[in-house]
Amino acid sequence: MAELVWFKSSHSTNEGANCVEVAWQKSSYSGNEGTACIEVASLPGTVHVRDSKDKSGPQLAFEPAAWQAFVEFAAASSL
């Protein structure tokens, strides 16, 4: 299993306020040679996707049902 990388929500404070931490998980199809790959982080109600080579770059956000439909379609298409 890929190592999870945690980061604290930008809405958090260091004064003990409620916060959310998100774990990014790299695709199991990703290589370590800098090839095209994605990372995914699941939160309640949202699945975030980003380019693993541009961690501070743009992210996509999907409703969980839409992400699940995409994953199922991609898996069926790769047969």
C-alpha positions as CSV (number, residue, x, y, z in Angstrom):
1,M,0.0,0.0,0.0
2,A,1.2,3.5,-0.8
3,E,2.3,5.8,2.0
4,L,-0.3,8.3,2.9
5,V,0.8,12.0,3.1
6,W,-1.3,14.1,5.5
7,F,-1.8,17.8,5.4
8,K,-3.8,20.1,7.6
9,S,-6.8,22.1,6.2
10,S,-5.9,25.7,5.4
11,H,-9.0,26.6,7.5
12,S,-7.3,25.3,10.6
13,T,-5.6,27.3,13.3
14,N,-2.8,26.4,15.6
15,E,-4.9,27.3,18.6
16,G,-6.7,24.1,19.0
17,A,-9.7,24.9,16.7
18,N,-11.4,22.1,14.8
19,C,-9.5,21.1,11.7
20,V,-9.5,18.5,9.0
21,E,-6.5,16.5,7.8
22,V,-6.4,14.9,4.4
23,A,-4.4,11.9,3.2
24,W,-3.3,11.8,-0.4
25,Q,-2.8,8.3,-1.9
26,K,-0.9,7.8,-5.1
27,S,-2.4,5.6,-7.8
28,S,-1.2,2.0,-7.6
29,Y,-0.5,2.3,-11.4
30,S,2.0,5.0,-10.8
31,G,5.7,4.3,-11.3
32,N,8.5,6.0,-9.4
33,E,10.2,7.3,-12.6
34,G,8.2,10.5,-12.8
35,T,5.6,9.1,-15.2
36,A,2.1,10.5,-15.4
37,C,0.1,9.6,-12.2
38,I,-2.5,11.0,-9.9
39,E,-3.1,11.2,-6.2
40,V,-6.5,10.9,-4.6
41,A,-7.8,12.1,-1.2
42,S,-11.3,11.2,0.0
43,L,-13.2,13.4,2.4
44,P,-16.9,13.0,3.4
45,G,-18.8,14.2,0.4
46,T,-15.9,15.0,-1.9
47,V,-13.0,13.1,-3.6
48,H,-10.1,15.3,-4.6
49,V,-7.7,14.4,-7.4
50,R,-4.3,16.0,-8.2
51,D,-1.2,15.5,-10.3
52,S,1.4,13.8,-8.1
53,K,4.2,15.8,-9.8
54,D,2.5,19.2,-9.1
55,K,1.3,18.8,-5.5
56,S,0.6,22.5,-5.1
57,G,-1.1,22.8,-8.5
58,P,-4.8,22.6,-9.3
59,Q,-7.1,19.9,-8.0
60,L,-10.3,18.4,-9.2
61,A,-13.2,17.7,-6.8
62,F,-15.9,15.1,-7.4
63,E,-18.9,13.9,-5.6
64,P,-18.2,10.3,-4.4
65,A,-20.8,8.8,-6.7
66,A,-19.3,10.5,-9.7
67,W,-15.8,9.4,-8.8
68,Q,-17.0,5.8,-8.3
69,A,-18.7,5.8,-11.7
70,F,-15.5,7.1,-13.3
71,V,-13.4,4.4,-11.6
72,E,-15.8,1.7,-12.7
73,F,-15.8,3.0,-16.3
74,A,-12.0,3.2,-16.4
75,A,-11.6,-0.3,-15.0
76,A,-14.1,-1.7,-17.5
77,S,-12.4,0.2,-20.4
78,S,-9.0,-1.1,-19.6
79,L,-9.9,-4.8,-20.2
